Amino acid sequence: MHGYSINSSRLGLGCVTFGREIDRDTSFMLMDNAYSRGITSFDTAAVYGDGSSERIIGQWLAQRTFSEKSISIATKIVPPYDPLHIRISVEQCLRRMGIDTIDILYLHRWDAKVKDYETWLELADLVSEGKVKKLGVSNFNTMQLDDTVNLLKELSGVSLSYIQNNNSLAVSDLSNDMKKICSENNISIITYSPLGAGFLTGKHLYEVQKHSRFAVMPAHQEIYFNEHSQKRLETLIRIADSTGYSTSFLAMAWAIHQPDVHSVLVGGRSIAHLDLAFEAGKFYSSEIFAELEKI
């Protein structure tokens, strides 16, 4: 179980808390710690903290001496996805972070314009101009991903490299059909929220804790506070009690070791959250993981 080795490239740093739940200095401390332990992929979005997350990452990059090329920066833009707004959004992201190229640019969520050729031709232009390296989509369901893949087959020179979706014991937006589409089309799967935005810690079992993610972003409650997720949490608590591991540890280990997943985004508010991810990454038990999935 313990002693299992995990490559740090399996982990990415999710920066959603930057400027929204933690300040700049704490964000810097998290990025320094992550980088020192081999994490080189940093994931943000234009809407995180109304741009604060991107600005903090940009300030951190400007104050560090390592090569920008040793860090991979991913960000996301939201609709409208018409060519003009795509270009404006990307230019704003680049400016906030003070970089020349976005390593992975995601469409943050589905929108009807994803079906428009003009949307992808503009994205392809940004790639050819060197402002974006790779393209991805986030929070797409299986049908939306399939539609997108089929559309791109009709366009030469445009490819989709990543999908980033929610995946935890409580809620998973990965289906077997989606995994099959990704495998057949060389799309890497990135997952986020391995602890279900804190739901799987069990601390919200009786009420939402003040100043938590669910308090700061109440809309997240709708995703997790339901019968299915509650039953998964009850199973997790039972197995944690019987094995002596914490609920957070087991939930994190399960998420990190999911097959077909390229990497898992971890983050939080303190270095202790990164410590948990690295420690959980060393743990593997197919028997315990199978038990966790039972309702």
RACOR-V725245 format. One record per pair of residues at least 12 apart in sequence whose C-alpha atoms are under 10 Angstrom apart, sorted by sequence separation. I is the first residue (numbers start at 1). J is the second residue. D is the distance in Angstrom with one decimal. If there is no record, write none. Layout:
I_J_D / I_J_D
This chain:
15_27_8.1 / 18_30_9.7 / 77_89_6.5 / 90_102_8.5 / 93_105_10.0 / 123_135_7.9 / 148_160_8.7 / 235_247_9.8 / 236_248_9.2 / 252_264_9.7 / 265_277_9.7 / 266_278_9.8 / 44_57_8.6 / 76_89_9.2 / 77_90_7.4 / 208_221_8.8 / 237_250_9.6 / 264_277_9.7 / 43_57_9.7 / 76_90_8.8 / 198_212_8.0 / 199_213_9.3 / 233_247_8.6 / 236_250_7.8 / 252_266_9.0 / 15_30_9.3 / 42_57_8.7 / 75_90_9.2 / 77_92_10.0 / 90_105_8.5 / 120_135_9.7 / 145_160_9.9 / 163_178_9.8 / 174_189_9.0 / 197_212_8.9 / 198_213_7.3 / 199_214_8.6 / 236_251_7.6 / 15_31_8.9 / 57_73_9.1 / 77_93_8.5 / 197_213_6.4 / 198_214_8.2 / 13_30_8.7 / 14_31_9.8 / 76_93_8.7 / 174_191_8.9 / 197_214_7.5 / 13_31_7.7 / 75_93_7.8 / 105_123_9.0 / 145_163_8.5 / 173_191_9.1 / 233_251_9.5 / 54_73_9.8 / 75_94_9.7 / 163_182_8.3 / 172_191_9.2 / 54_74_9.9 / 162_182_8.5 / 172_192_9.8 / 205_225_9.6 / 13_34_7.1 / 54_75_8.2 / 86_107_9.5 / 105_126_10.0 / 161_182_9.0 / 172_193_9.7 / 199_220_9.9 / 204_225_9.6 / 256_277_8.2 / 12_34_8.6 / 13_35_9.1 / 53_75_10.0 / 105_127_9.6 / 160_182_9.6 / 171_193_9.3 / 172_194_9.6 / 199_221_9.0 / 255_277_9.9 / 256_278_9.6 / 11_34_9.4 / 12_35_9.9 / 114_137_9.8 / 135_158_8.8 / 136_159_8.9 / 137_160_7.9 / 140_163_7.9 / 167_190_9.1 / 168_191_8.6 / 171_194_9.3 / 197_220_8.0 / 253_276_9.2 / 257_280_9.4 / 73_97_9.5 / 102_126_9.9 / 103_127_9.8 / 134_158_9.8 / 135_159_7.1 / 136_160_5.6 / 137_161_8.7 / 138_162_8.3 / 139_163_7.9 / 140_164_8.3 / 141_165_8.8 / 161_185_8.5 / 162_186_8.5 / 163_187_6.8 / 164_188_8.5 / 165_189_7.7 / 166_190_8.7 / 167_191_5.6 / 168_192_8.0 / 169_193_10.0 / 170_194_9.0 / 171_195_9.7 / 172_196_9.4 / 196_220_9.4 / 197_221_9.4 / 200_224_9.4 / 252_276_7.8 / 253_277_7.5 / 256_280_7.9 / 257_281_7.4 / 101_126_9.6 / 102_127_9.3 / 134_159_8.1 / 135_160_5.3 / 136_161_5.7 / 137_162_6.5 / 138_163_5.5 / 139_164_6.5 / 140_165_7.3 / 160_185_8.3 / 161_186_6.7 / 162_187_5.0 / 163_188_6.4 / 164_189_6.0 / 165_190_6.6 / 166_191_5.6 / 167_192_6.0 / 168_193_6.6 / 169_194_7.7 / 170_195_8.2 / 171_196_7.1 / 199_224_7.0 / 205_230_8.6 / 248_273_9.6 / 252_277_6.4 / 253_278_9.2 / 255_280_9.5 / 256_281_6.3 / 257_282_9.7 / 8_34_9.3 / 12_38_9.6 / 13_39_7.0 / 18_44_8.9 / 27_53_8.9 / 31_57_8.5 / 73_99_9.4 / 76_102_9.8 / 81_107_8.4 / 101_127_9.1 / 105_131_9.6 / 134_160_7.4 / 135_161_5.7 / 136_162_4.3 / 137_163_4.9 / 138_164_4.6 / 139_165_5.1 / 140_166_9.9 / 159_185_9.2 / 160_186_8.3 / 161_187_4.7 / 162_188_4.7 / 163_189_5.2 / 164_190_4.6 / 165_191_5.1 / 166_192_5.1 / 167_193_6.5 / 168_194_4.8 / 169_195_7.8 / 170_196_6.3 / 197_223_9.9 / 198_224_9.8 / 199_225_8.4 / 252_278_9.4 / 253_279_8.4 / 254_280_8.4 / 255_281_9.2 / 256_282_9.7 / 257_283_8.9 / 8_35_9.8 / 11_38_8.9 / 12_39_6.0 / 13_40_7.9 / 14_41_8.7 / 15_42_7.0 / 16_43_8.0 / 17_44_9.4 / 48_75_9.7 / 74_101_9.9 / 75_102_7.3 / 103_130_9.6 / 105_132_6.6 / 110_137_8.1 / 134_161_6.3 / 135_162_6.6 / 136_163_5.4 / 137_164_6.4 / 138_165_5.7 / 139_166_7.2 / 159_186_9.5 / 160_187_6.5 / 161_188_6.1 / 162_189_5.9 / 163_190_6.1 / 164_191_5.4 / 165_192_6.3 / 166_193_6.1 / 167_194_6.2 / 168_195_6.3 / 169_196_7.6 / 170_197_10.0 / 196_223_9.1 / 197_224_8.7 / 249_276_6.6 / 252_279_9.3 / 253_280_4.7 / 254_281_8.8 / 256_283_9.6 / 257_284_7.4 / 10_38_9.9 / 11_39_6.4 / 12_40_6.9 / 13_41_6.2 / 14_42_6.2 / 15_43_5.8 / 16_44_6.1 / 20_48_7.4 / 21_49_8.7 / 24_52_9.1 / 28_56_7.9 / 32_60_8.9 / 47_75_9.6 / 48_76_9.4 / 73_101_8.6 / 74_102_6.3 / 75_103_8.3 / 76_104_8.3 / 77_105_7.6 / 78_106_8.8 / 79_107_8.0 / 101_129_9.5 / 102_130_8.6 / 103_131_8.5 / 104_132_6.7 / 105_133_7.8 / 106_134_8.7 / 107_135_8.2 / 108_136_8.8 / 109_137_7.1 / 110_138_7.8 / 120_148_9.8 / 133_161_9.9 / 134_162_8.0 / 135_163_8.9 / 136_164_7.5 / 137_165_8.6 / 138_166_8.8 / 159_187_9.2 / 160_188_9.1 / 161_189_8.9 / 162_190_7.0 / 163_191_8.3 / 164_192_7.2 / 165_193_8.9 / 166_194_7.9 / 167_195_8.8 / 168_196_5.8 / 196_224_7.3 / 202_230_9.9 / 205_233_8.7 / 248_276_8.0 / 249_277_7.8 / 252_280_6.1 / 253_281_5.6 / 256_284_9.6 / 257_285_9.6 / 8_37_7.3 / 9_38_7.1 / 10_39_8.4 / 11_40_8.6 / 12_41_4.8 / 13_42_4.8 / 14_43_5.0 / 15_44_5.2 / 16_45_7.5 / 19_48_8.0 / 20_49_5.0 / 23_52_9.6 / 24_53_8.9 / 27_56_7.5 / 28_57_8.0 / 31_60_8.2 / 40_69_9.8 / 41_70_9.1 / 42_71_7.4 / 43_72_8.4 / 44_73_7.8 / 45_74_7.7 / 46_75_6.8 / 47_76_8.1 / 72_101_9.8 / 73_102_6.0 / 74_103_5.7 / 75_104_6.5 / 76_105_5.6 / 77_106_6.4 / 78_107_6.2 / 79_108_8.1 / 81_110_9.7 / 101_130_6.3 / 102_131_6.1 / 103_132_5.9 / 104_133_6.1 / 105_134_6.4 / 106_135_6.0 / 107_136_6.5 / 108_137_6.3 / 109_138_5.6 / 110_139_7.1 / 111_140_9.6 / 115_144_9.3 / 128_157_9.5 / 167_196_7.8 / 168_197_9.4 / 170_199_7.9 / 200_229_8.9 / 205_234_9.4 / 248_277_9.3 / 249_278_10.0 / 251_280_8.6 / 252_281_7.7 / 253_282_7.9 / 254_283_8.9 / 257_286_9.6 / 8_38_5.5 / 9_39_6.1 / 11_41_7.7 / 12_42_5.9 / 13_43_6.1 / 14_44_6.5 / 15_45_8.3 / 18_48_7.6 / 19_49_5.6 / 20_50_8.7 / 23_53_9.7 / 27_57_8.3 / 31_61_9.8 / 40_70_6.8 / 41_71_6.1 / 42_72_6.1 / 43_73_6.1 / 44_74_6.1 / 45_75_4.5 / 46_76_6.0 / 47_77_7.6 / 72_102_8.0 / 73_103_5.3 / 74_104_4.5 / 75_105_5.4 / 76_106_4.5 / 77_107_5.4 / 78_108_5.3 / 79_109_7.8 / 81_111_7.5 / 83_113_9.9 / 100_130_8.0 / 101_131_4.4 / 102_132_4.7 / 103_133_4.9 / 104_134_4.8 / 105_135_5.1 / 106_136_4.4 / 107_137_4.8 / 108_138_5.0 / 109_139_5.3 / 110_140_5.9 / 114_144_9.0 / 127_157_9.9 / 166_196_8.3 / 169_199_10.0 / 170_200_7.1 / 199_229_8.9 / 200_230_9.3 / 249_279_8.0 / 250_280_7.1 / 253_283_6.3 / 254_284_8.0 / 7_38_8.6 / 8_39_5.7 / 9_40_7.3 / 10_41_9.5 / 11_42_9.6 / 12_43_7.1 / 13_44_8.8 / 14_45_9.7 / 16_47_9.1 / 17_48_7.6 / 18_49_7.1 / 19_50_8.7 / 20_51_9.8 / 22_53_9.9 / 24_55_9.4 / 25_56_9.2 / 28_59_9.0 / 29_60_9.8 / 40_71_4.9 / 41_72_4.7 / 42_73_5.1 / 43_74_4.7 / 44_75_4.7 / 45_76_4.4 / 46_77_5.8 / 47_78_7.8 / 68_99_8.3 / 72_103_5.8 / 73_104_6.6 / 74_105_5.9 / 75_106_6.3 / 76_107_5.6 / 77_108_5.5 / 78_109_6.6 / 79_110_8.3 / 80_111_7.7 / 81_112_8.7 / 82_113_6.9 / 100_131_6.2 / 101_132_5.3 / 102_133_6.3 / 103_134_6.0 / 104_135_5.6 / 105_136_5.9 / 106_137_4.7 / 107_138_6.0 / 108_139_6.7 / 109_140_6.4 / 110_141_8.6 / 120_151_9.4 / 121_152_9.9 / 124_155_9.9 / 127_158_9.0 / 142_173_8.7 / 146_177_9.4 / 166_197_10.0 / 168_199_9.9 / 169_200_7.8 / 199_230_9.2 / 202_233_7.2 / 249_280_5.6 / 250_281_9.9 / 252_283_9.6 / 253_284_7.0 / 254_285_8.8 / 258_289_9.4 / 7_39_9.4 / 8_40_8.5 / 9_41_7.8 / 16_48_5.6 / 17_49_7.8 / 19_51_8.5 / 20_52_7.5 / 24_56_6.2 / 28_60_6.3 / 32_64_9.3 / 39_71_8.6 / 40_72_6.0 / 41_73_6.1 / 42_74_6.2 / 43_75_5.9 / 44_76_6.9 / 45_77_6.6 / 46_78_7.7 / 68_100_9.8 / 69_101_9.8 / 71_103_9.0 / 72_104_7.9 / 73_105_8.8 / 74_106_7.5 / 75_107_8.9 / 76_108_5.1 / 77_109_8.4 / 78_110_8.8 / 79_111_6.7 / 80_112_9.3 / 81_113_5.9 / 82_114_9.0 / 99_131_9.1 / 100_132_8.6 / 101_133_7.0 / 102_134_8.1 / 103_135_8.5 / 104_136_6.7 / 105_137_8.1 / 106_138_6.2 / 107_139_8.7 / 108_140_8.7 / 109_141_9.8 / 112_144_9.9 / 115_147_7.7 / 116_148_9.7 / 120_152_8.0 / 124_156_9.7 / 125_157_9.9 / 141_173_6.9 / 142_174_7.9 / 146_178_7.9 / 149_181_8.4 / 168_200_8.6 / 200_232_8.7 / 201_233_8.6 / 202_234_8.8 / 248_280_8.9 / 249_281_9.2 / 253_285_9.1 / 254_286_9.2 / 257_289_9.2 / 8_41_9.8 / 15_48_8.1 / 16_49_7.6 / 18_51_9.5 / 19_52_5.1 / 20_53_7.8 / 23_56_8.9 / 24_57_9.0 / 27_60_8.8 / 28_61_9.6 / 39_72_9.5 / 40_73_8.5 / 41_74_7.6 / 42_75_8.6 / 43_76_8.6 / 44_77_9.9 / 45_78_8.8 / 68_101_9.8 / 75_108_8.6 / 76_109_8.9 / 78_111_8.9 / 79_112_9.4 / 80_113_7.7 / 81_114_7.1 / 86_119_7.9 / 90_123_9.7 / 102_135_9.6 / 104_137_9.7 / 105_138_9.9 / 106_139_9.8 / 107_140_9.3 / 111_144_9.5 / 114_147_9.1 / 115_148_6.9 / 124_157_7.3 / 125_158_9.4 / 140_173_8.2 / 141_174_7.8 / 142_175_7.0 / 145_178_7.5 / 149_182_9.3 / 196_229_9.5 / 200_233_6.1 / 250_283_8.5 / 18_52_6.8 / 19_53_5.6 / 69_103_9.5 / 79_113_8.4 / 80_114_9.7 / 82_116_8.6 / 85_119_9.9 / 86_120_9.9 / 110_144_7.4 / 114_148_7.1 / 117_151_7.9 / 121_155_8.3 / 124_158_5.8 / 139_173_7.6 / 140_174_9.4 / 141_175_8.4 / 142_176_9.1 / 143_177_9.2 / 144_178_9.8 / 199_233_8.1 / 200_234_9.4 / 202_236_9.0 / 249_283_9.0 / 250_284_9.4 / 254_288_8.9 / 255_289_9.5 / 17_52_9.5 / 18_53_4.8 / 19_54_9.1 / 24_59_9.0 / 25_60_9.5 / 28_63_10.0 / 35_70_9.8 / 58_93_9.8 / 62_97_8.8 / 79_114_9.4 / 81_116_9.1 / 83_118_6.6 / 84_119_9.4 / 87_122_7.6 / 91_126_10.0 / 110_145_9.2 / 115_150_9.9 / 116_151_8.6 / 117_152_8.4 / 120_155_8.5 / 121_156_9.6 / 123_158_8.2 / 124_159_8.4 / 139_174_9.7 / 142_177_6.8 / 143_178_8.3 / 146_181_7.0 / 201_236_9.4 / 202_237_7.6 / 250_285_9.8 / 254_289_6.0 / 16_52_9.5 / 17_53_7.4 / 18_54_8.4 / 19_55_8.8 / 24_60_8.9 / 35_71_8.6 / 58_94_8.9 / 61_97_8.0 / 62_98_7.7 / 82_118_7.3 / 83_119_5.7 / 86_122_7.5 / 87_123_8.2 / 90_126_8.6 / 115_151_7.1 / 121_157_9.1 / 123_159_10.0 / 142_178_5.1 / 145_181_8.0 / 146_182_9.3 / 149_185_7.9 / 200_236_7.9 / 201_237_8.9 / 253_289_8.6 / 254_290_9.3 / 16_53_6.7 / 18_55_9.2 / 19_56_7.3 / 58_95_8.7 / 59_96_8.9 / 60_97_9.0 / 61_98_8.2 / 62_99_9.2 / 81_118_9.2 / 82_119_5.8 / 83_120_8.5 / 86_123_7.6 / 94_131_8.2 / 114_151_9.2 / 115_152_9.4 / 117_154_9.1 / 121_158_7.6 / 141_178_7.8 / 142_179_8.8 / 145_182_8.9 / 200_237_8.8 / 15_53_6.5 / 16_54_9.5 / 18_56_7.1 / 54_92_9.8 / 55_93_8.7 / 58_96_6.4 / 59_97_7.1 / 61_99_8.7 / 81_119_6.2 / 82_120_9.4 / 83_121_8.3 / 84_122_8.5 / 87_125_9.6 / 94_132_9.7 / 117_155_7.9 / 120_158_7.1 / 140_178_9.7 / 142_180_9.9 / 149_187_9.7 / 250_288_8.6 / 251_289_9.0 / 254_292_8.3 / 15_54_8.5 / 18_57_8.5 / 54_93_7.0 / 55_94_9.7 / 57_96_8.6 / 58_97_3.7 / 59_98_7.9 / 80_119_9.9 / 81_120_9.2 / 83_122_5.5 / 87_126_7.8 / 120_159_9.2 / 142_181_8.4 / 250_289_8.2 / 254_293_9.5 / 54_94_8.8 / 55_95_8.6 / 56_96_8.5 / 57_97_6.2 / 58_98_5.5 / 82_122_8.4 / 83_123_8.0 / 86_126_9.4 / 91_131_8.6 / 120_160_9.9 / 142_182_10.0 / 15_56_9.5 / 51_92_9.2 / 54_95_9.2 / 55_96_4.9 / 56_97_7.6 / 57_98_9.0 / 58_99_7.4 / 81_122_9.5 / 90_131_8.1 / 251_292_8.5 / 15_57_8.5 / 51_93_8.1 / 54_96_5.9 / 55_97_5.3 / 81_123_9.7 / 83_125_10.0 / 90_132_8.6 / 250_292_8.6 / 46_89_8.0 / 53_96_9.1 / 54_97_5.5 / 55_98_8.2 / 46_90_9.0 / 52_96_8.5 / 53_97_9.0 / 54_98_9.2 / 87_131_10.0 / 202_246_9.7 / 51_96_7.4 / 52_97_9.8 / 201_246_8.1 / 202_247_7.2 / 243_288_9.1 / 46_92_8.4 / 51_97_9.4 / 201_247_5.6 / 202_248_8.3 / 46_93_6.5 / 200_247_6.6 / 201_248_5.0 / 45_93_8.4 / 200_248_6.4 / 201_249_8.8 / 240_288_9.8 / 199_248_9.4 / 200_249_9.8 / 201_250_9.8 / 239_288_7.9 / 46_96_9.1 / 198_248_8.4 / 200_250_9.4 / 201_251_8.3 / 239_289_9.9 / 136_187_8.5 / 138_189_9.9 / 200_251_6.9 / 201_252_9.9 / 136_188_9.1 / 138_190_9.1 / 171_223_7.7 / 195_247_9.0 / 196_248_9.9 / 200_252_9.2 / 236_288_9.9 / 239_291_7.9 / 240_292_9.6 / 136_189_9.7 / 138_191_9.5 / 170_223_9.3 / 171_224_6.9 / 195_248_6.6 / 236_289_9.9 / 239_292_7.3 / 106_160_9.7 / 136_190_9.9 / 170_224_6.8 / 194_248_9.0 / 195_249_9.1 / 238_292_9.3 / 106_161_9.8 / 108_163_10.0 / 170_225_9.4 / 171_226_10.0 / 195_250_9.5 / 196_251_8.9 / 213_268_9.7 / 236_291_8.7 / 237_292_9.5 / 105_161_9.9 / 106_162_8.1 / 107_163_9.4 / 108_164_8.8 / 109_165_10.0 / 170_226_9.4 / 195_251_6.1 / 196_252_9.7 / 235_291_8.1 / 236_292_5.9 / 104_161_8.6 / 105_162_9.2 / 106_163_8.0 / 107_164_9.7 / 108_165_9.9 / 171_228_8.5 / 194_251_6.8 / 195_252_6.2 / 235_292_6.3 / 236_293_8.8 / 74_132_9.6 / 104_162_8.1 / 106_164_8.2 / 170_228_7.4 / 171_229_6.6 / 194_252_5.6 / 195_253_9.9 / 234_292_9.7 / 235_293_8.2 / 236_294_9.5 / 74_133_9.9 / 76_135_9.9 / 170_229_4.5 / 193_252_9.3 / 194_253_8.7 / 195_254_9.8 / 233_292_9.0 / 235_294_7.4 / 236_295_9.7 / 12_72_9.4 / 13_73_9.9 / 14_74_9.6 / 15_75_9.8 / 45_105_9.2 / 74_134_9.2 / 76_136_8.8 / 77_137_9.8 / 169_229_7.8 / 170_230_7.6 / 194_254_8.3 / 195_255_8.3 / 232_292_7.4 / 235_295_6.8 / 42_103_9.9 / 43_104_8.9 / 44_105_10.0 / 45_106_8.6 / 47_108_9.3 / 74_135_9.6 / 75_136_9.7 / 76_137_8.5 / 77_138_9.9 / 168_229_9.8 / 170_231_8.5 / 171_232_9.1 / 194_255_5.5 / 232_293_7.3 / 234_295_8.7 / 41_103_9.4 / 43_105_9.9 / 44_106_10.0 / 45_107_9.8 / 46_108_9.2 / 74_136_9.4 / 76_138_8.2 / 170_232_5.9 / 193_255_8.9 / 194_256_7.7 / 232_294_7.6 / 233_295_9.4 / 41_104_10.0 / 45_108_7.9 / 169_232_6.7 / 170_233_6.9 / 192_255_9.0 / 231_294_9.1 / 232_295_6.1 / 169_233_8.0 / 191_255_8.4 / 192_256_10.0 / 231_295_6.1 / 191_256_9.0 / 230_295_9.7 / 170_236_9.6 / 229_295_9.6 / 169_236_8.5 / 191_258_9.8 / 228_295_8.2 / 190_260_9.6 / 191_261_7.2 / 194_264_7.6 / 198_268_9.4 / 189_260_7.2 / 190_261_6.2 / 191_262_8.2 / 192_263_8.9 / 193_264_8.4 / 194_265_7.7 / 195_266_9.0 / 197_268_9.1 / 188_260_8.4 / 189_261_5.1 / 190_262_5.8 / 191_263_6.6 / 192_264_5.9 / 193_265_7.1 / 194_266_7.2 / 188_261_7.2 / 189_262_5.3 / 190_263_5.1 / 191_264_4.9 / 192_265_4.9 / 193_266_7.0 / 194_267_9.6 / 188_262_5.7 / 189_263_7.0 / 190_264_5.8 / 191_265_6.1 / 192_266_6.9 / 193_267_8.5 / 187_262_9.4 / 188_263_8.4 / 189_264_8.8 / 190_265_7.3 / 191_266_9.1 / 192_267_9.2 / 193_268_9.7 / 183_260_8.2 / 182_260_9.1 / 179_259_9.8 / 180_260_9.4 / 169_250_9.7 / 170_251_9.1 / 179_260_7.0 / 169_251_6.6 / 179_261_8.8 / 168_251_7.3 / 169_252_9.1 / 194_277_9.5 / 168_252_8.2 / 176_260_9.9 / 169_254_7.6 / 168_254_8.0 / 169_255_7.4 / 168_255_5.9 / 174_261_9.8 / 167_255_7.1 / 168_256_9.5 / 167_256_9.9 / 168_258_9.7 / 167_258_9.4 / 167_261_9.9 / 164_261_10.0 / 167_264_9.0 / 166_264_9.9 / 164_263_9.6 / 165_264_9.9 / 166_265_9.9 / 162_262_9.4 / 164_264_9.3 / 164_265_9.4 / 169_289_9.8 / 169_292_7.6 / 170_293_9.4 / 169_293_7.1 / 43_192_9.9 / 12_190_9.0 / 14_192_7.6 / 11_190_9.5 / 12_191_9.5 / 13_192_9.7 / 14_193_8.7 / 10_190_9.6 / 11_191_9.8 / 12_192_9.2 / 21_211_8.3 / 21_212_8.5 / 21_213_8.0 / 20_213_9.8 / 21_216_8.1 / 17_213_8.8 / 20_216_8.6 / 41_263_9.5 / 43_265_7.6 / 42_265_8.5 / 43_266_9.6 / 41_265_8.8 / 42_266_9.8 / 43_267_9.7 / 42_267_9.8 / 34_266_9.9 / 34_267_9.4 / 31_267_9.6 / 30_267_8.3 / 33_270_9.9 / 34_271_8.4 / 37_274_9.6 / 30_268_8.6 / 33_271_7.1 / 30_269_8.0 / 32_271_9.8 / 27_267_10.0 / 29_269_10.0 / 30_270_6.6 / 31_271_9.3 / 34_274_7.3 / 27_268_9.5 / 29_270_8.3 / 30_271_5.9 / 33_274_8.3 / 34_275_9.6 / 37_278_9.1 / 27_269_7.9 / 29_271_7.7 / 30_272_9.6 / 33_275_9.7 / 26_269_7.6 / 27_270_8.5 / 30_273_9.4 / 26_270_7.3 / 27_271_9.8 / 30_274_8.1 / 11_256_8.0 / 26_271_9.1 / 10_256_7.8 / 22_268_8.8 / 23_269_9.3 / 10_257_9.3 / 21_268_8.8 / 22_269_6.1 / 21_269_7.2 / 22_270_8.7 / 18_267_9.7 / 6_256_9.1 / 14_264_8.9 / 15_265_8.9 / 16_266_10.0 / 17_267_7.7 / 18_268_9.0 / 6_257_9.1 / 10_261_8.8 / 11_262_8.9 / 12_263_6.7 / 13_264_8.4 / 14_265_5.1 / 15_266_8.5 / 16_267_7.8 / 17_268_6.4 / 18_269_8.4 / 10_262_6.7 / 11_263_5.4 / 12_264_6.0 / 13_265_5.4 / 14_266_5.3 / 15_267_6.4 / 16_268_8.2 / 17_269_6.8 / 9_262_9.0 / 10_263_4.5 / 11_264_5.1 / 12_265_4.5 / 13_266_5.2 / 14_267_4.9 / 15_268_7.9 / 16_269_9.8 / 9_263_7.2 / 10_264_6.4 / 11_265_5.8 / 12_266_6.1 / 13_267_5.5 / 14_268_7.8 / 15_269_9.6 / 8_263_9.4 / 9_264_9.2 / 10_265_8.7 / 11_266_6.8 / 12_267_8.3 / 13_268_9.0 / 11_267_9.8 / 13_274_8.8 / 11_274_9.8 / 11_277_8.3 / 11_278_8.7 / 8_278_8.1 / 11_281_9.2 / 7_278_9.6 / 10_281_9.1 / 6_278_8.0 / 5_278_9.7 / 6_279_9.5 / 8_281_9.1 / 5_279_9.9 / 6_280_9.4 / 7_281_8.7 / 4_279_9.8 / 6_281_5.7 / 7_282_9.7 / 3_279_9.6 / 4_280_9.5 / 5_281_7.3 / 6_282_6.1 / 2_279_8.8 / 4_281_7.4 / 5_282_5.4 / 6_283_9.0 / 2_280_8.7 / 3_281_9.4 / 4_282_4.4 / 5_283_8.3 / 2_281_9.0 / 3_282_5.6 / 4_283_5.7 / 5_284_9.3 / 2_282_5.5 / 3_283_6.9 / 4_284_6.5 / 1_282_7.6 / 2_283_4.6 / 3_284_8.7 / 4_285_9.7 / 1_283_5.1 / 2_284_6.8 / 1_284_4.8 / 2_285_8.9 / 1_285_5.6 / 1_286_9.1 / 1_288_9.9
